[in-house]
Amino acid sequence: MVEELLGVAVGVGAAGLVYLAAAARVVKQYERGVILRLGRLRGTVRHPGFTLIVPAVDRLHKVNMQIVTMPVPAQEGITRDNVTVRVDAVVYFKVVDAAAAIINVEDYRFAVSQMAQTSLRSIIGKSDLDDLLSNREKLNEGLELMIDSPAMGWGVQIDRVEIKDVSLPESMKRSMARQAEADRERRARVINADAELQASKKLAEAAHQMADAPSALQLRLLQTVMAVAAEKNSTLVLPIPVELLRFLERGAQHPDYQAVKPSTERTAPPIESTEPSNSLDPGTEEK
C-alpha cells in the first residue's frame, strides 16, 4: 500500500514538474509580455520577471521595449525645383504600448519602415534642393511628425528621424561647384574693392594733412629712403617730390623764362698780323 502511495506521489510530482516547466515563462527587463488566451487578450501586460501561463491555452508574446534603429532605404525623387536626388534616412523608435503593438498591427517594424519610406518621398517632393542640403533640422522635424501620427495607434513612439545623405547627379555637383567658386570670387572682389576704398580715403586724409604741413612730406620721403636702405640694396631709388615738379612747371610757363642751351660751337680768337704795312700814312704823303 505504501509503495502504491509512493508511486502515486512520484507520478503527481512528476506531472507537477512537467506542468510547471510548460507554464513557466521569464520576461526580461527590456521586454513586456502579452497573454492571448484562446485568441483573446487576457489580463494586463506581464512585467519583467517570472510568470506562469496556462499551457496549451495561453500564448505569451514578448515585445521588445528598447529603442530600435531602423535604416530607411534610399528613396529617389524629384524636388520642388525639379532636381533628381536620392535621400536615405534613419528612424529611431520604441514601443510604448505592448498590447497595441501586437493587436492593432500585424508587424509594427514593417509598418514603420513602409511609413518612413512613404514620408521620405513626400518630403523630397515638397522641399527644394537648398532645404535638403542646408535646412535638415526642419525637414527632420516634419518627417518625424509624418511618421509619428499613424504610429501612435500602433503603440509605437517615434523618438527621432535623421536624414543621413543626399546623393546628387554628377552634373549637378559640377554646377554647384562652379556656383560656389563664382560666389567666392565675387566675395573676394568685393572685399578687395572695399579695401581699396578704405585705403584711398586714408590716403586722401594723409594728403590733406601733408598739404597743411609741407615738412611732413619731407619726413615721409626720408622714412621711405630709410625703409629702402634697410634692405641692403645696391640701387637706391629716390623719388622726386611733386612740389619740385610743379615748381619747374610753373617756371617753364613764366614769360621771362628762357631755356639756355649749351653752345657746341667755339669762336676762333682774332689773328694779329705781324707783316709790315705797305700803306702810308696820309699825313706822311702830304709832306
Rosetta silent file (secondary structure, phi, psi, omega in degrees, C-alpha in Angstrom):
SEQUENCE: MVEELLGVAVGVGAAGLVYLAAAARVVKQYERGVILRLGRLRGTVRHPGFTLIVPAVDRLHKVNMQIVTMPVPAQEGITRDNVTVRVDAVVYFKVVDAAAAIINVEDYRFAVSQMAQTSLRSIIGKSDLDDLLSNREKLNEGLELMIDSPAMGWGVQIDRVEIKDVSLPESMKRSMARQAEADRERRARVINADAELQASKKLAEAAHQMADAPSALQLRLLQTVMAVAAEKNSTLVLPIPVELLRFLERGAQHPDYQAVKPSTERTAPPIESTEPSNSLDPGTEEK
SCORE:     score description
SCORE:     0.000 S_00000001
   1 L     0.000  -41.808 -179.658    0.000    0.000    0.000 S_00000001
   2 H   -65.829  -37.957 -179.393    2.787    2.334    0.885 S_00000001
   3 H   -66.286  -36.544  178.782    4.538    1.560   -2.334 S_00000001
   4 H   -66.488  -43.622  178.540    1.401    2.413   -4.307 S_00000001
   5 H   -63.265  -39.589  178.298    1.007    5.709   -2.488 S_00000001
   6 H   -64.498  -39.354  178.657    4.638    6.466   -3.049 S_00000001
   7 H   -66.157  -38.898  177.632    4.285    5.707   -6.736 S_00000001
   8 H   -64.732  -42.210  179.462    1.218    7.962   -6.994 S_00000001
   9 H   -62.834  -41.006  178.744    3.049   10.777   -5.213 S_00000001
  10 H   -65.241  -40.395  179.015    6.009   10.428   -7.522 S_00000001
  11 H   -64.610  -42.838  178.496    3.704   10.474  -10.533 S_00000001
  12 H   -64.588  -40.946  178.697    1.860   13.547   -9.283 S_00000001
  13 H   -62.961  -41.491  179.198    5.152   15.274   -8.543 S_00000001
  14 H   -65.742  -39.780  177.884    6.467   14.457  -11.966 S_00000001
  15 H   -64.144  -39.570  177.837    3.256   15.742  -13.572 S_00000001
  16 H   -63.354  -40.953  178.606    3.504   18.916  -11.498 S_00000001
  17 H   -64.912  -40.275  178.601    7.066   19.452  -12.606 S_00000001
  18 H   -64.851  -41.688  178.734    6.112   18.934  -16.226 S_00000001
  19 H   -64.233  -42.723  179.627    3.201   21.373  -15.877 S_00000001
  20 H   -64.280  -39.643  178.531    5.407   23.904  -14.134 S_00000001
  21 H   -66.495  -34.219  179.417    8.038   23.626  -16.836 S_00000001
  22 H   -77.386  -27.755 -176.280    5.384   24.102  -19.502 S_00000001
  23 H   -94.549  -17.975 -175.881    3.714   27.040  -17.709 S_00000001
  24 E   -75.834  135.964  175.379    6.795   28.884  -16.512 S_00000001
  25 E  -138.773  150.808  177.867    7.938   31.916  -18.502 S_00000001
  26 E  -123.450  122.651  177.640   10.595   34.548  -17.876 S_00000001
  27 E  -102.369  125.737 -177.054   10.126   38.103  -19.132 S_00000001
  28 L   -74.795  168.896 -175.190   13.333   40.092  -19.413 S_00000001
  29 L   -63.304  -36.388 -177.193   13.808   43.594  -18.086 S_00000001
  30 L   -93.065   13.973 -178.683   13.551   45.258  -21.508 S_00000001
  31 E  -121.201  161.661  171.055   10.506   43.183  -22.531 S_00000001
  32 E  -132.552  143.937 -177.146    6.792   43.115  -21.807 S_00000001
  33 E  -105.899  133.141  178.323    4.570   40.025  -22.103 S_00000001
  34 E  -114.143  123.921 -176.452    1.148   39.986  -23.750 S_00000001
  35 E   -99.974  126.197  173.286   -1.089   36.989  -22.953 S_00000001
  36 E  -115.159  111.332 -179.582   -3.599   35.719  -25.505 S_00000001
  37 E  -101.086  113.987 -176.674   -5.892   33.089  -24.023 S_00000001
  38 L    54.387   38.103  176.084   -7.685   31.175  -26.732 S_00000001
  39 L    87.864   -4.470 -178.719   -7.004   34.060  -29.078 S_00000001
  40 E  -111.095  146.435  179.574   -8.312   36.805  -26.784 S_00000001
  41 E   -65.799  127.694 -174.047   -6.287   39.378  -24.877 S_00000001
  42 L  -117.700  121.756  172.816   -6.077   38.229  -21.303 S_00000001
  43 L    64.256 -161.328 -178.920   -5.437   40.460  -18.340 S_00000001
  44 L   -92.765  174.053  179.243   -2.782   43.123  -18.225 S_00000001
  45 L   -70.447  134.519  179.468    0.657   43.139  -19.726 S_00000001
  46 E   -78.051  131.565 -178.135    3.106   40.930  -17.851 S_00000001
  47 L   -87.179  170.701 -178.139    6.027   42.828  -16.364 S_00000001
  48 L   -59.571  145.197  179.247    9.642   41.634  -16.208 S_00000001
  49 E   127.837 -163.098 -178.630   10.310   38.599  -14.045 S_00000001
  50 E   -87.505  134.124  179.091    8.913   35.091  -13.560 S_00000001
  51 E  -143.995  159.801 -178.978    5.352   34.466  -14.726 S_00000001
  52 E  -121.762  143.791  175.051    3.043   31.486  -15.335 S_00000001
  53 L  -127.437  169.480  177.118    0.645   30.771  -18.150 S_00000001
  54 L   -89.723  116.449 -178.132   -1.815   28.001  -18.829 S_00000001
  55 L   -61.835  144.355  178.355   -0.138   25.523  -21.198 S_00000001
  56 L    65.759   -0.390  178.546   -1.888   24.831  -24.483 S_00000001
  57 L  -119.075  -47.438 -179.753   -4.384   27.595  -23.670 S_00000001
  58 E   -96.118  149.012  173.885   -2.377   30.779  -23.257 S_00000001
  59 E  -128.707  124.364 -177.440    0.158   32.154  -25.676 S_00000001
  60 E   -98.336  124.184  175.535    2.737   34.641  -24.445 S_00000001
  61 E  -109.462  121.024  178.303    4.034   37.276  -26.880 S_00000001
  62 E   -93.875  132.005 -178.955    7.131   39.126  -25.783 S_00000001
  63 E  -116.819  127.461  178.663    7.542   42.677  -27.055 S_00000001
  64 E   -77.241  127.597 -178.493   10.896   44.431  -27.024 S_00000001
  65 L  -100.681    6.970  179.389   10.634   47.880  -25.445 S_00000001
  66 L   -75.722  163.824  176.032   14.112   49.069  -26.417 S_00000001
  67 L   -73.487  128.736 -177.733   14.770   51.834  -28.894 S_00000001
  68 E  -102.607  132.076  175.849   15.026   50.339  -32.370 S_00000001
  69 E  -101.520  114.158 -176.146   17.346   51.826  -35.009 S_00000001
  70 E  -120.457  116.274  175.202   15.876   51.247  -38.445 S_00000001
  71 E   -74.887  139.048  177.255   17.628   52.461  -41.620 S_00000001
  72 E   -97.077  124.040  179.911   15.334   53.742  -44.333 S_00000001
  73 E   -57.663  150.476 -178.453   16.417   52.624  -47.832 S_00000001
  74 E   -60.989  129.999 -179.572   17.493   55.386  -50.204 S_00000001
  75 E  -111.622  131.750  179.470   14.496   56.903  -51.954 S_00000001
  76 E   -98.865  132.358 -179.496   14.791   58.598  -55.340 S_00000001
  77 E  -155.885  176.316  179.810   12.565   61.551  -56.072 S_00000001
  78 E  -112.906  126.312 -179.405   12.281   64.943  -57.747 S_00000001
  79 L   -72.771  176.440 -178.417   12.429   68.044  -55.594 S_00000001
  80 L   -67.340  -26.039  177.030   10.146   71.032  -55.962 S_00000001
  81 L   -97.419   25.260  170.218   12.759   72.791  -58.120 S_00000001
  82 L    62.782   50.773  174.933   12.971   69.760  -60.494 S_00000001
  83 L  -122.773  127.444 -179.803   16.225   68.188  -59.300 S_00000001
  84 E   -82.763  124.525 -178.058   16.533   64.392  -59.098 S_00000001
  85 E  -135.877  161.497  172.771   18.029   63.260  -55.788 S_00000001
  86 E  -122.331  123.956 -173.900   18.441   60.112  -53.710 S_00000001
  87 E  -126.628  131.551  172.926   17.894   60.507  -49.979 S_00000001
  88 E  -121.274  157.256 -174.413   18.293   57.939  -47.212 S_00000001
  89 E  -145.866  178.397  176.897   17.451   58.322  -43.538 S_00000001
  90 E  -139.178  139.502 -176.955   17.365   56.504  -40.213 S_00000001
  91 E  -117.556  132.072  174.939   14.443   56.183  -37.778 S_00000001
  92 E  -111.493  119.876 -179.584   14.705   55.712  -34.023 S_00000001
  93 E  -144.542  167.114  177.955   11.521   54.419  -32.396 S_00000001
  94 E  -149.340  158.143  179.059   10.327   52.333  -29.463 S_00000001
  95 E   -89.019  126.785  177.999    7.176   50.510  -28.367 S_00000001
  96 L  -108.066  -18.024  177.649    5.280   52.246  -25.571 S_00000001
  97 L  -131.910  102.008 -175.429    2.140   50.055  -25.624 S_00000001
  98 H   -66.081  -38.337 -178.948    2.925   46.360  -25.999 S_00000001
  99 H   -65.350  -42.660  179.248   -0.708   45.286  -26.328 S_00000001
 100 H   -67.055  -34.610  179.276   -1.417   47.793  -29.143 S_00000001
 101 H   -66.932  -25.816  179.316    1.762   46.743  -30.964 S_00000001
 102 H   -91.544  -37.969 -172.256    0.501   43.135  -31.003 S_00000001
 103 H   -88.214  -43.154 -169.586   -3.240   43.683  -31.533 S_00000001
 104 L   -82.219  -19.806 -176.851   -3.510   46.790  -33.747 S_00000001
 105 L  -141.369  145.431 -177.083   -0.863   45.992  -36.353 S_00000001
 106 L   -69.245  -49.562 -179.884    0.416   42.765  -37.848 S_00000001
 107 L  -140.500  101.724 -174.218    4.128   43.722  -37.897 S_00000001
 108 H   -67.622  -29.619  177.594    4.892   47.086  -36.391 S_00000001
 109 H   -65.364  -46.619  179.492    8.502   47.076  -37.647 S_00000001
 110 H   -65.538  -37.712 -179.827    7.435   46.566  -41.257 S_00000001
 111 H   -65.347  -42.864  178.712    4.676   49.137  -40.869 S_00000001
 112 H   -65.471  -38.962  179.837    7.076   51.779  -39.502 S_00000001
 113 H   -63.193  -45.920 -179.956    9.563   51.042  -42.305 S_00000001
 114 H   -66.856  -38.655  177.770    6.946   51.478  -45.051 S_00000001
 115 H   -65.184  -38.146  178.594    5.575   54.626  -43.456 S_00000001
 116 H   -65.241  -41.313  178.956    9.094   56.073  -43.217 S_00000001
 117 H   -65.340  -43.327  179.615    9.778   55.403  -46.907 S_00000001
 118 H   -64.630  -42.301  179.901    6.483   56.958  -47.982 S_00000001
 119 H   -66.994  -35.521  179.200    7.005   60.021  -45.789 S_00000001
 120 H   -65.732  -40.868  175.764   10.559   60.451  -47.075 S_00000001
 121 H   -62.717  -40.304  179.785    9.332   60.512  -50.677 S_00000001
 122 H   -64.800  -39.605  178.706    6.696   63.065  -49.715 S_00000001
 123 H   -65.036  -39.414  179.363    9.291   65.270  -48.009 S_00000001
 124 H   -62.243  -43.375 -178.580   11.521   65.145  -51.102 S_00000001
 125 H   -70.008  -24.202 -178.520    8.690   66.289  -53.376 S_00000001
 126 H   -93.482   -6.132 -173.335    7.718   69.179  -51.075 S_00000001
 127 L  -112.875  156.789  171.876   11.233   70.534  -50.481 S_00000001
 128 L   -88.267  166.028 -179.719   13.778   72.449  -52.522 S_00000001
 129 H   -64.784  -38.099  179.939   17.319   71.255  -53.057 S_00000001
 130 H   -64.267  -35.755  178.009   18.715   74.002  -50.826 S_00000001
 131 H   -67.482  -39.232  179.056   16.438   72.861  -47.981 S_00000001
 132 H   -65.711  -29.528 -176.889   17.620   69.265  -48.315 S_00000001
 133 H   -90.132  -33.355 -172.106   21.249   70.361  -48.136 S_00000001
 134 H  -119.659  -22.886 -175.265   21.178   73.106  -45.514 S_00000001
 135 L  -114.270   54.774 -175.189   17.867   73.032  -43.623 S_00000001
 136 H   -75.393  -26.256 -178.489   17.805   69.416  -42.485 S_00000001
 137 H   -62.498  -43.629  179.258   16.677   70.132  -38.930 S_00000001
 138 H   -66.746  -39.599  178.619   13.323   71.431  -40.123 S_00000001
 139 H   -66.706  -37.189  177.829   12.924   68.527  -42.542 S_00000001
 140 H   -62.953  -41.042  178.637   13.742   66.036  -39.793 S_00000001
 141 H   -65.270  -42.860  177.856   11.029   67.509  -37.583 S_00000001
 142 H   -64.469  -39.050  178.643    8.481   67.390  -40.399 S_00000001
 143 H   -66.843  -37.435  178.435    9.418   63.807  -41.244 S_00000001
 144 H   -65.123  -40.639  178.322    9.118   62.798  -37.598 S_00000001
 145 H   -65.760  -38.553 -179.805    5.613   64.265  -37.357 S_00000001
 146 H   -65.854  -34.534 -179.363    4.522   62.499  -40.546 S_00000001
 147 H   -83.475  -34.464 -173.166    5.653   59.110  -39.238 S_00000001
 148 H   -72.791  -27.995 -176.871    4.595   59.604  -35.621 S_00000001
 149 H   -61.478  -52.706  177.408    0.955   60.420  -36.381 S_00000001
 150 H   -76.447  -24.120 -176.252   -0.089   56.945  -37.605 S_00000001
 151 H   -71.467  -21.841  179.204    2.453   55.144  -35.423 S_00000001
 152 H   -63.991  -32.609  177.462    0.766   56.301  -32.208 S_00000001
 153 H   -73.362  -13.675  177.647   -2.192   53.998  -32.976 S_00000001
 154 H   -95.080    4.503 -177.448    0.241   51.094  -33.251 S_00000001
 155 L    75.218   21.225 -177.819    1.640   51.654  -29.770 S_00000001
 156 E  -116.175  138.354  176.883    4.888   52.959  -31.261 S_00000001
 157 E  -116.581  126.008  178.387    6.546   56.257  -30.477 S_00000001
 158 E   -80.663  118.322 -178.507    8.978   57.833  -32.952 S_00000001
 159 E   -84.047  -42.179 -177.519   11.943   59.067  -30.976 S_00000001
 160 E  -165.360  149.283  175.792   13.946   60.688  -33.755 S_00000001
 161 E  -132.212  130.675 -178.709   14.342   60.802  -37.548 S_00000001
 162 E  -129.999  132.880  171.645   17.568   61.838  -39.258 S_00000001
 163 E   -82.969  120.498 -174.659   18.329   62.339  -42.958 S_00000001
 164 E   -84.166  -52.669 -171.942   21.724   60.727  -43.486 S_00000001
 165 E  -147.081  147.507  176.480   22.797   61.527  -47.022 S_00000001
 166 E  -122.372  113.595 -178.961   21.588   63.344  -50.134 S_00000001
 167 E   -96.240  130.369 -179.035   23.026   61.997  -53.393 S_00000001
 168 L  -114.523  155.791  173.198   23.105   64.342  -56.379 S_00000001
 169 L   -64.111  156.113 -177.946   23.846   63.704  -60.064 S_00000001
 170 H   -63.602  -37.396  178.884   27.389   64.415  -61.204 S_00000001
 171 H   -63.234  -38.688  178.602   26.256   67.245  -63.470 S_00000001
 172 H   -68.713  -36.301  176.856   24.516   68.937  -60.554 S_00000001
 173 H   -62.789  -42.385  178.878   27.622   68.554  -58.393 S_00000001
 174 H   -65.705  -39.438  178.803   29.747   70.263  -61.037 S_00000001
 175 H   -64.399  -41.540  178.998   27.211   73.068  -61.389 S_00000001
 176 H   -67.179  -35.072  177.349   27.137   73.619  -57.655 S_00000001
 177 H   -65.600  -42.244  177.094   30.937   73.634  -57.542 S_00000001
 178 H   -64.390  -38.977  178.500   31.069   76.309  -60.244 S_00000001
 179 H   -63.961  -43.368  178.850   28.435   78.332  -58.429 S_00000001
 180 H   -64.784  -39.458  179.246   30.361   78.137  -55.156 S_00000001
 181 H   -65.396  -41.582  178.303   33.591   79.117  -56.903 S_00000001
 182 H   -65.433  -38.285  179.014   31.926   82.102  -58.573 S_00000001
 183 H   -65.991  -40.826  177.829   30.398   83.203  -55.290 S_00000001
 184 H   -65.860  -38.724  177.989   33.767   83.036  -53.518 S_00000001
 185 H   -65.756  -39.207  177.769   35.403   85.006  -56.325 S_00000001
 186 H   -62.409  -44.746  178.963   32.666   87.636  -56.096 S_00000001
 187 H   -64.509  -36.162  178.024   33.167   87.987  -52.355 S_00000001
 188 H   -64.438  -41.457  179.145   36.938   88.248  -52.845 S_00000001
 189 H   -66.957  -39.750  178.281   36.484   91.051  -55.362 S_00000001
 190 H   -63.628  -42.254  179.264   34.066   92.892  -53.097 S_00000001
 191 H   -65.261  -40.949  179.263   36.476   92.628  -50.166 S_00000001
 192 H   -64.819  -42.396  178.431   39.369   93.819  -52.349 S_00000001
 193 H   -65.266  -39.196  176.910   37.339   96.771  -53.637 S_00000001
 194 H   -62.851  -39.668  177.714   36.298   97.671  -50.100 S_00000001
 195 H   -65.291  -40.692  177.507   39.937   97.594  -49.016 S_00000001
 196 H   -63.352  -39.162  178.825   40.913   99.865  -51.935 S_00000001
 197 H   -64.273  -46.015  178.474   38.137  102.286  -50.986 S_00000001
 198 H   -63.319  -40.605  179.453   39.242  102.449  -47.371 S_00000001
 199 H   -65.154  -40.208  179.271   42.884  102.850  -48.403 S_00000001
 200 H   -64.451  -37.279  177.097   42.008  105.663  -50.812 S_00000001
 201 H   -64.823  -42.622  179.085   40.112  107.506  -48.066 S_00000001
 202 H   -66.246  -39.744  178.415   43.050  107.204  -45.703 S_00000001
 203 H   -65.324  -37.340  177.625   45.475  108.341  -48.406 S_00000001
 204 H   -64.603  -41.991  176.460   43.261  111.341  -49.154 S_00000001
 205 H   -62.524  -40.082  178.331   43.231  112.278  -45.473 S_00000001
 206 H   -66.147  -37.502  179.111   47.013  111.911  -45.351 S_00000001
 207 H   -65.386  -42.115  176.839   47.410  114.085  -48.448 S_00000001
 208 H   -63.836  -39.292  179.248   45.288  116.841  -46.921 S_00000001
 209 H   -65.955  -41.587  178.989   47.269  116.610  -43.713 S_00000001
 210 H   -71.525  -27.232  177.277   50.604  116.813  -45.559 S_00000001
 211 H   -65.784  -33.664  176.904   49.360  119.757  -47.646 S_00000001
 212 H   -73.934  -27.326 -179.734   48.959  121.789  -44.462 S_00000001
 213 L  -128.833   94.358 -178.194   52.465  120.813  -43.293 S_00000001
 214 H   -61.421  -27.878  179.752   54.972  120.529  -46.191 S_00000001
 215 H   -64.913  -25.434  178.202   57.665  119.301  -43.848 S_00000001
 216 H   -63.041  -35.075  178.761   55.614  116.166  -43.259 S_00000001
 217 H   -65.922  -39.354  177.360   56.147  115.229  -46.896 S_00000001
 218 H   -64.840  -40.501  177.479   59.904  115.547  -46.466 S_00000001
 219 H   -63.740  -39.362  178.711   59.792  113.379  -43.352 S_00000001
 220 H   -65.311  -37.806  177.770   57.762  110.800  -45.227 S_00000001
 221 H   -63.620  -42.150  178.268   60.318  110.862  -48.009 S_00000001
 222 H   -65.706  -37.482  176.967   63.142  110.261  -45.538 S_00000001
 223 H   -63.573  -39.660  178.252   61.215  107.384  -43.981 S_00000001
 224 H   -64.337  -42.000  178.529   60.800  105.802  -47.403 S_00000001
 225 H   -62.799  -41.618  178.524   64.537  106.179  -48.087 S_00000001
 226 H   -65.051  -38.712  179.339   65.363  104.561  -44.741 S_00000001
 227 H   -65.493  -38.992  179.346   62.977  101.689  -45.428 S_00000001
 228 H   -72.248  -39.438 -178.961   64.575  101.041  -48.814 S_00000001
 229 H   -68.504  -25.019 -178.880   68.102  101.366  -47.480 S_00000001
 230 L   -68.569  -19.527 -179.541   67.379   98.858  -44.706 S_00000001
 231 L   -80.165   -0.880  179.633   67.032   96.088  -47.310 S_00000001
 232 L    58.820   47.500  177.814   70.767   96.436  -48.177 S_00000001
 233 L   -87.268  149.192  177.251   70.085   97.080  -51.831 S_00000001
 234 L   -80.563  -20.135 -179.991   72.862   98.194  -54.164 S_00000001
 235 L  -116.667  130.321 -179.875   70.489  100.533  -56.013 S_00000001
 236 L  -115.951  120.788  179.066   68.550  103.241  -54.233 S_00000001
 237 L   -95.969  119.378 -177.999   65.590  104.801  -55.979 S_00000001
 238 L  -107.915  112.285  179.888   64.931  108.323  -54.711 S_00000001
 239 L   -71.412  146.101  178.048   61.524  109.690  -55.648 S_00000001
 240 L   -88.912  129.764  179.247   61.291  113.336  -56.712 S_00000001
 241 L   -60.514  145.126  179.906   58.803  115.387  -54.695 S_00000001
 242 H   -65.551  -33.063  179.708   55.755  116.510  -56.583 S_00000001
 243 H   -61.139  -37.326  178.743   56.260  120.100  -55.359 S_00000001
 244 H   -65.412  -40.711  177.295   59.592  120.267  -57.195 S_00000001
 245 H   -64.507  -39.693  178.100   57.968  119.164  -60.444 S_00000001
 246 H   -66.371  -36.898  178.473   55.234  121.759  -60.030 S_00000001
 247 H   -63.128  -43.157  178.598   57.848  124.426  -59.355 S_00000001
 248 H   -66.742  -35.663  178.805   59.656  123.561  -62.575 S_00000001
 249 H   -66.907  -42.512  177.601   56.389  123.511  -64.472 S_00000001
 250 H   -63.975  -38.047  178.145   55.430  126.960  -63.232 S_00000001
 251 H   -66.315  -34.660  179.128   58.887  128.261  -64.174 S_00000001
 252 H   -69.702  -31.151 -179.944   58.563  126.859  -67.685 S_00000001
 253 H   -84.061   -5.817 -178.354   55.241  128.600  -68.177 S_00000001
 254 L   -73.054  141.180 -177.088   56.594  132.034  -66.998 S_00000001
 255 L   -68.958  -29.197 -178.708   57.025  134.555  -69.913 S_00000001
 256 L   -83.608   -0.999 -177.550   60.501  135.712  -68.794 S_00000001
 257 L   -80.487  131.549  177.199   61.776  132.169  -68.677 S_00000001
 258 L  -130.077  132.181  178.512   64.243  131.311  -71.417 S_00000001
 259 L   -80.492  128.842 -179.596   65.814  127.993  -71.864 S_00000001
 260 L   -98.332  121.707  179.095   69.574  128.205  -72.092 S_00000001
 261 L  -103.597  136.509  178.564   71.141  125.680  -74.404 S_00000001
 262 L   -67.421  137.695 -178.549   74.828  124.940  -74.131 S_00000001
 263 L   -82.728  132.447 -179.059   76.825  126.137  -77.142 S_00000001
 264 L  -101.122   -7.381 -179.260   78.628  123.481  -79.083 S_00000001
 265 L   -99.646  142.893  178.204   80.496  125.890  -81.416 S_00000001
 266 L  -108.319  136.096  179.667   83.801  127.541  -80.476 S_00000001
 267 L   -92.730  125.895 -178.106   84.739  131.043  -81.748 S_00000001
 268 L   -71.595  138.456  179.257   88.290  131.350  -83.025 S_00000001
 269 L   -68.933  150.858 -179.721   90.316  134.163  -81.448 S_00000001
 270 L   -63.520  143.118 -178.641   91.283  137.050  -83.737 S_00000001
 271 L   -98.635  123.310  178.741   94.631  136.630  -85.529 S_00000001
 272 L   -87.822  134.958 -179.083   97.064  139.566  -85.274 S_00000001
 273 L   -85.281  136.384  179.190   99.179  140.257  -88.370 S_00000001
 274 L  -104.903   -3.765 -179.415  102.973  140.516  -87.962 S_00000001
 275 L   -77.792  145.353  178.746  103.750  141.676  -91.545 S_00000001
 276 L   -69.985  144.939 -178.377  104.735  145.324  -92.020 S_00000001
 277 L   -83.247  130.271  178.199  102.141  147.547  -93.550 S_00000001
 278 L   -86.828  -12.382  179.982  102.931  148.937  -97.000 S_00000001
 279 L   -74.063  144.018 -179.675  100.313  151.592  -96.774 S_00000001
 280 L   -96.338  154.599  177.114  101.492  155.069  -95.989 S_00000001
 281 L   -73.536  135.708 -179.832  100.064  157.357  -93.523 S_00000001
 282 H   -58.433  -33.291 -178.976   98.054  160.034  -95.244 S_00000001
 283 H   -70.293  -32.797 -179.779   99.798  162.697  -93.293 S_00000001
 284 H   -70.414  -38.971  179.117  103.244  161.492  -94.452 S_00000001
 285 H   -61.212  -39.239 -179.803  102.261  161.558  -98.110 S_00000001
 286 H   -64.622  -35.460  179.531  101.277  165.162  -97.881 S_00000001
 287 L   -73.548    0.000    0.000  104.641  166.040  -96.502 S_00000001
